[in-house]
Structures are given as structure tokens and as C-alpha cells.
Amino acid sequence: MRFHKYHALGNDYIVMDPADFPGWTAPTTEQTRVICHRNFGAGSDGILWGPLPTAKAQFGLRIFNPDGSEAEKSGNGLRIFSRYLYDQKKVGTAPFTVDTPGGVVDVVIQPGGQQLTIDMGHVSFASAKIPVAGPAREVINEKITILDREFRYCAATIGNPHCVIPLPAITPELAHKYGPHLETHPNFPRKTNVQFLQVLDRANIRIEIWERGAGYTLASGSSSSASAAVAHRLGLVDRNITVHMPGGRIGIEIGDNFSIRMTGPVTRVAEGTLHPELFTTKV
Ligand SMILES: N[C@@H](CCC[C@H](N)C(=O)O)C(=O)O
């Protein structure tokens, strides 16, 4: 049971190659929870299960959150999985494709493997696609009350759902206090990732993130994509944006129809073997 650990700006994932897990279809909820647990397991913000066979792309990938739920897409997860393929010499610097439940993406890896660019797909603000409850509409600047505070939010999908709250100034405390309530708010039937967004200037934004199924994280590629798209949709930024997060920076280019090209780093952390005794712990 070999595992490979990487981080992308402090958003860390464990790659588990199905070839190293004979008899496993995919990690179960219980297995995922204990593997990702920071005290009882190897510790990570999620599991990347692949490469899997797929007719839609060169490689298939499934993404699991630390609570055991499955995500449709992950920007940092895709960069990390691509770096794993590169380290295993399954790909080089030629472009290749990866199929996720949230759509197929195109990947280019810079020589050395430390910087990767991913064409993430298109952002949509359509309530039916995200999904957001209520009549069909673009979810832009709608009111929502959480605990003691009323916010205005925009919702977006890039394969996975996002709730973006623009504010004049942001803090990690906002994400910790309001994130869990927004994640599970009835407006979002499949729950949601949450970003508090501060526009710094027309080329720079700052976000604080609360991830669905993971909690507070230091960086997120799909959150960067959704937040940059919302800032552009509101007319607050241009098309080339640097997203500043507690863990570091991601570059986002917005093309026609809100297509997103994301560029950012990946760092290789460790490789090891999961011991079967790990799975005797229930978390
Ligand atoms: N860290 C990720 C997002 C992972 C999935 C997310 N928690 C979800 O449930 O949609 C990223 O870098 O995009």
C-alpha cells in the first residue's frame, strides 16, 4: 500500500495509485477518514485515487475529501496528480489530459515538474449547474444571513461548487466562523466550498478558504479559479490575476466564456507504506 505525499502551497494530498492497492475499488469513507486524519493517520487535505482507466482522457482521477466525500474537481489536486504522473515517468513535458468527475482538463508541466499549468474548464454562475436552490438564474450578489451577519455572495462552478463573498477586508477568522455554516447552508444542495474575497487591484485578489469536506485550507486551485472569475464578472479585475492565499500564490488567466487557465507550484513531500494496522482505528 504505497502512498505518495505532495503539497501545493500547503494544500496537501496523498496520491494512492490503484495498482498499489490490489482488491480496492476505491478508498471507503472510513479508510479515507483515517488516512487523512492529522493525528491518527498519514494526514492530508484529501486523497487522489488514480490513474484510472477512462475513455475520455489519457488518465482518470477520483478525488476524496478528508471527511470521505468525493469531490468533482480539485485544482491543486490536479496539479499534484499530474506531478505524480511526471515523477513516475508516465508523462513528460508534452501536454496531456486528465478526466475527473467534474470534467476533462488539459495539463502542461514545466521541465523539472515544479510548475504546472492546467486548463481547468469554464466557470458558470448558473444556479442549476452549481447547484443553488431556487429558480434558474445567475447567482450574483444575493443576500444570505449567517449567524449574526448578512453577506452578499456569488455562486460559481468549475466542476465543483463555490460560494464567493466579496468584502473590503478579509481575515482567516471569517472563514473559520462562517465557513462551516455556509458549506452546509440549505441554499447549496450538494454543499459548497467557500471563499472570502478581497480585491487588491485589477490584477491581484486575496482569498480565505473554507473547503467542503476539508475545512480551513491554506490554498485551493478551484477556489482561486472561482474567485478570480467572480471578481472579473463583477468588473473588479482584468483577465490576468494573481490569487494570494495564506499558503502562497496561483496565477489565473480568464479567457472567453470564463475559461480558466491556472498556473502554480507543486512540492514533493514523502513516499511511504500504509500499515494495515492503521485501519483498526475508527475516527
Ligand atoms: N483543494 C481543492 C479543492 C478540493 C475539493 C473540494 N474540497 C470540494 O469538495 O469541492 C482545490 O485545490 O481545488
The ligand as an SDF file (V2000), in Angstrom:
LIG
                    3D

 13 12  0  0  0  0  0  0  0  0999 V2000
   -8.2700   21.8170   -2.6520 N   0  0  0  0  0  0  0  0  0  0  0  0
   -9.0030   21.7170   -3.8210 C   0  0  0  0  0  0  0  0  0  0  0  0
  -10.4910   21.5210   -3.7740 C   0  0  0  0  0  0  0  0  0  0  0  0
  -10.8080   20.0980   -3.2780 C   0  0  0  0  0  0  0  0  0  0  0  0
  -12.2340   19.7050   -3.4310 C   0  0  0  0  0  0  0  0  0  0  0  0
  -13.1890   20.4750   -2.5590 C   0  0  0  0  0  0  0  0  0  0  0  0
  -12.9490   20.2920   -1.1630 N   0  0  0  0  0  0  0  0  0  0  0  0
  -14.6250   20.0600   -2.9150 C   0  0  0  0  0  0  0  0  0  0  0  0
  -15.2580   19.2950   -2.1770 O   0  0  0  0  0  0  0  0  0  0  0  0
  -15.1080   20.5190   -3.9650 O   0  0  0  0  0  0  0  0  0  0  0  0
   -8.5310   22.6460   -4.9290 C   0  0  0  0  0  0  0  0  0  0  0  0
   -7.3350   22.9510   -4.9290 O   0  0  0  0  0  0  0  0  0  0  0  0
   -9.3040   22.9780   -5.8300 O   0  0  0  0  0  0  0  0  0  0  0  0
  1  2  1  0
  2  3  1  0
  2 11  1  0
  3  4  1  0
  4  5  1  0
  5  6  1  0
  6  7  1  0
  6  8  1  0
  8  9  2  0
  8 10  1  0
 11 12  2  0
 11 13  1  0
M  END
$$$$
